[in-house]
């Protein structure tokens, strides 16, 4: 109980020094936080808003390292003032999207073997926060209530209504991951057999994934300008864009899922992110969606 009280005190101090996120009106405000075993957080913030008449946008930022701000056209200039980052916009239009990425260690504190995560958010539009913890994390408490699930790592997700303010917190510990040490030296024969089987499996996978004629799902004839834009995307976002490029710029979401192998829930979030970055259009086609690369991106070939 003493540990929990100490963590609660640390958490209150942490929140008191944390600027509120999202004072400006946004159409969407998505925050993705990935925390490693040392308590260091990788932050990704995706916002969309009407940038008409706006030359800059202000977002909260927390003792950042390795800051990268960009939109669909590439990197954006910025400056950090106290607990805010001021990003210069490159376009004036509705549904303009900006992505901010950086690392920080200021969102967590530790007491003994117990960790506390704290994040304050206030948005004029709908907001979503997804926290990823190491796979060996054991969650002790979540405030306010969120959705907890395991998919390799341990995830906590919150949905924030427009116009509301929330102080998010998670108390967790990291369980020890140990592998039992065998008492006797194992027979090397099964080890070599397993290694050979793994090597054969790798050869088969590489063979099956080799480029094929007539649209393989890999980007062909990509221009240098398109390549520069893809460098600003996440791995899954690049897979989707490259798959669409390899098939003329348009595919159903079902076919993208089959070609990329990205899990359905992850694919849905990836598609939403690409739409916010003005890279794709989405159309309803029966029970699935049709995804189409935006005209401005295709014209960069």
N, C-alpha and C positions, 0 to 999 in steps of 0.2 A: 504493500500500500504506500510506503514511503517513496518507493521508486516512481509509482504512478503520480503521486502528488508533485514530485520534483519535475517529472516530465510535463505535467499540466502547467506548472509555472514556466518552464522553458518555452512551452508552446504559446502561452499568452505573451511572453516577451517577443517571441518570433512574429506573432501576428501584429503586435503593436508597431514593429519596425517594417512591416510589409505594406507597400502601397496597394490600394485597391485596384483590381484589374478592370479595365474596360469602362472608363468614365464616359467615353464617347459612344454615340449610338451606332451599333453594328447590326447588320442583318444576321450574321453568324459569328460566333466567338468560340473557337475550339482550342483547348489547351491539352497537350499531350506531355506528360511528365514521366520519364523513365529513370528510376533510381537504382544505382548499383549497390554492391555490398558494402561500400565505404560511405554511403550516404550522399554521393555526388549525383546531381540530377541533370539529365539532358532534357532541355525544354524545347518544345515546338508549339508555336502559337499561330493559328490560322484565323484570319479575320476577313470578312467581306462587308462592304459598305458602299454607299453612294459617294464617290469621290468628286462629284461635280462641284466645282468652286473651292475644293480643298487642295492645297499644295503640300500639306503635311498631315500626318496622323500620329497621335501620341499613345503609347502603350506602356504599362508598367514593366519594369525589368528588375531582376534581383541579383545584385553583385555578380554581373555576368563575366564570362570568359568565352572567347571564340564566337563573337557575335556575327551573325549572317542574316541580313534582311533582303528579301527579294520578292518579285512578282513574276508574272508569266514571261516578261521580257528579259529578266535577268536581275543582277544585284542592284540594290537601291542604296543611295547615300543616307546616312543617319548621324545623329549625335546623341549622347547620353547626358541627361541633366538630372542629377540626383537619382531618384528611383524611377525615372521615366526615360524612354527612348523615343526620340522624335525622328520619324522616318519620312523622307521626301517621296511623294507619290510620282508616278511616271505617266499616269493616264487620268482623265476626268470622265467618268462614266458610272452608271449604276452597276451594282454587283461587282465592284472592283475588289480583287483579292490580294492580300499581302501575307507572306509567311515570315516569321521570325524564329530563328534558332540560336541557342546558346547553351552554355553549361553553367551551373551554379551549385554551391554547397550550402547556401543560406536557407534552404527550405526544410532542412532536417536538423535534429539534435539527438544526442544519445546520452542515456544514463544507464550504466552497467551494460546489460545485454539487450536493453529495450530502446527502440528508436521512436521518434515522433516526427511526423510530417505535418506541416501547416501551410495553408494557402488561402488567401482572401480574394474574393471575386465579387464584383458588382458590375453588371452589364445592363445597358439600356435595351439590348436585344437578347434573343435566346442564346444560351451558352452551354457548352458541354466540356467536362473535364475528365480525362482518362489518365489514371495513375498506374504505372507498371512497376511492380516490385520484384526482386529476385525470386526465383522459383522456390527457394527454401524459406520464404517469408511466412510467418504465422501471424495473422492479423488478430490483435487483441481488442481493438475498438475502431469504429468508423463513425464520424459525425460530419454532417447529418447522414442519414441512412443512404447508402449507395448500392449499386449492383456489383457484387463480387463474383469473379469467375477465374478459372485457371485455364491458360492456353499457352503452355510452356512456362511463362512467367505468371505471377499473380496480379490480376487487374482489379481496380476499383473504378467505377464510372459514376459520375453525377450528371444530372440534367438540371440546369438552372433556368428558371422562368425569367422572361424579360422584365427588367425593372426591379429585380430583387437582388439582395446582397447575401452572400454566404461566406462563412468561415469554415473551410474544409479541414478536417484533421483525420489522421490515421495513426494509431499506435500499433507497433508491430515489433516482432523480434525475428532474428535470423537463426533458424535451427542449424545445428552442425550437420554437415554432409560428410559421412565417413564410408569408406569401403572396407569390408572385412579383409584382413590379411590372412591368406591361406597358411595353414600350419606346415604343409609339405610343398616342395617345389612341384608345380604342375607338369604334367607330361607335355613336352613341346610339340608333339605330333598334332593334337587338336588345334593348337594355336596356329601352326603353319597351315593347316587345312583351312581354318577360318580365314586367314589372311589371303589365301589363294582364292577362296570363294568370294571374298569382298572385292578383290582385284577383278575377277571375272564379271561381277555385278557392275562394277564401275565401267568396264569396257562396254557392256551391253547398254547401260544408260547413255553413255556418250554416243554409241551408234544410233540409238533410237532418237536422240536429240540432234542428230546431224542435220544440216540444212537440206531441205527438199525442194524440188522444183515446184513452181506454181503457188507460191504463197506459203511460207513456213511459219508465219507469225513473228519472224524476226524482221527488224527494220532493214530495208535495202534501199540504196540510193539516198541515204540521209544526208542532208546538207550540213555544212559546218555550223550555220546559224541554228539549225534544229539540234545539233549535238551540244552546242553551248547551253541551250535551254534545258536539255535533258540532264545536264550536269547539276542543275539546281534542284532536281527532284529526288525523292526517296527511291529506294530500290524497287518497291512495288509499283510506284507511279511510273518509273521508267519502263518496267515490264509491260504495263498496260499500254503506254504510248507506243512502244516499239512494236507490240503486237498489232495495234491498230494500223500503224504505218505499213507493216508487212502485208496487210490485207486491204490496201487501198484507202485507209483512213476511217473505215466504218465496219463495225461488227456488233452482234448482239452481246449482251452481258453474259449470257450462257456460254457462248463460244469463247469469249475472253477468259472466263473461268476455266473452261476445258483446256485452253492453250497455255495459260500461265500457271495453273495449279495453285493459285492464291486462294486461301480459304474464303468461303463466301462472305462471312462477316467482315473480314479484313478487306476483301475486294470492294464491298459496298462503301466502306469508309474511304478507301483509296479513290474510288470513282467520285465520291462527294468532294474530296480534296481537289481533284483535277478540275472538277466543275467550278469550284471556287476560284481556282487559278486561271479560269477562262481558257482552258486547253481543250475541253470537250463539251459537246452538247448531248443531252439525254432525251430520248423520245420513247414513249410507251409503245410497245409492240406486243399485243396480246398479254401473255403471262410473264414477259421479260421486258428488258429495255434494249433499245438500240443506242450504241455509243458512237459518236462521230467526232473526229478531230475538228477543231475550229478552223474556219477558212484562212484566218490570218497565219495560223501555224503551218498549214499545208502549203501556203504560198511562199514560205521561206525555203522551199526546195530549189 
